[in-house]
């Protein structure tokens, strides 16, 4: 059964992308990944934002034009 959560916390999003939470935090800090901030520490990442992020880099990973 596929994961159907609409919003993910940082460790879940990192797991979905197969990267470390530290790398995810770096992507967030660089503005590469859109997030929802709920207060100073709580961060949610929408599945749509993850899909958009992956979509931007999928051609590069597949050997497409840069």
C-alpha positions as a Python dict, from the first residue, in 0.01 Angstrom:
ca = {
    (1, 'X'): (0, 0, 0),
    (2, 'X'): (155, 334, -102),
    (3, 'X'): (209, 608, 152),
    (4, 'X'): (-82, 852, 119),
    (5, 'X'): (21, 1122, 367),
    (6, 'X'): (-21, 1469, 224),
    (7, 'X'): (235, 1630, 455),
    (8, 'X'): (553, 1476, 587),
    (9, 'X'): (787, 1565, 870),
    (10, 'X'): (1157, 1605, 792),
    (11, 'X'): (1267, 1245, 862),
    (12, 'X'): (981, 1108, 651),
    (13, 'X'): (1061, 1344, 362),
    (14, 'X'): (1431, 1255, 380),
    (15, 'X'): (1339, 887, 370),
    (16, 'X'): (1116, 942, 66),
    (17, 'X'): (1405, 1116, -115),
    (18, 'X'): (1657, 856, 9),
    (19, 'X'): (1878, 1129, 159),
    (20, 'X'): (1985, 1220, 512),
    (21, 'X'): (1791, 1467, 724),
    (22, 'X'): (2104, 1684, 724),
    (23, 'X'): (2100, 1697, 341),
    (24, 'X'): (1727, 1772, 348),
    (25, 'X'): (1791, 2061, 588),
    (26, 'X'): (2056, 2191, 348),
    (27, 'X'): (1810, 2180, 57),
    (28, 'X'): (1552, 2365, 267),
    (29, 'X'): (1806, 2630, 373),
    (30, 'X'): (1909, 2683, 9),
    (31, 'X'): (1545, 2727, -96),
    (32, 'X'): (1553, 2417, -316),
    (33, 'X'): (1257, 2259, -139),
    (34, 'X'): (940, 2443, -43),
    (35, 'X'): (828, 2383, 315),
    (36, 'X'): (557, 2489, 558),
    (37, 'X'): (690, 2630, 884),
    (38, 'X'): (471, 2593, 1191),
    (39, 'X'): (654, 2796, 1450),
    (40, 'X'): (1030, 2813, 1492),
    (41, 'X'): (1100, 2438, 1484),
    (42, 'X'): (813, 2250, 1322),
    (43, 'X'): (855, 2197, 947),
    (44, 'X'): (621, 2010, 714),
    (45, 'X'): (693, 1918, 354),
    (46, 'X'): (404, 1849, 119),
    (47, 'X'): (414, 1549, -109),
    (48, 'X'): (352, 1793, -397),
    (49, 'X'): (670, 1987, -306),
    (50, 'X'): (867, 1659, -304),
    (51, 'X'): (726, 1564, -645),
    (52, 'X'): (816, 1906, -786),
    (53, 'X'): (1168, 1881, -645),
    (54, 'X'): (1222, 1537, -794),
    (55, 'X'): (1070, 1648, -1125),
    (56, 'X'): (1323, 1930, -1157),
    (57, 'X'): (1615, 1689, -1123),
    (58, 'X'): (1478, 1375, -1290),
    (59, 'X'): (1611, 1465, -1639),
    (60, 'X'): (1961, 1517, -1496),
    (61, 'X'): (1953, 1184, -1313),
    (62, 'X'): (1834, 1011, -1630),
    (63, 'X'): (2119, 1156, -1830),
    (64, 'X'): (1910, 1425, -1998),
    (65, 'X'): (2012, 1777, -2095),
    (66, 'X'): (2113, 2019, -1823),
}
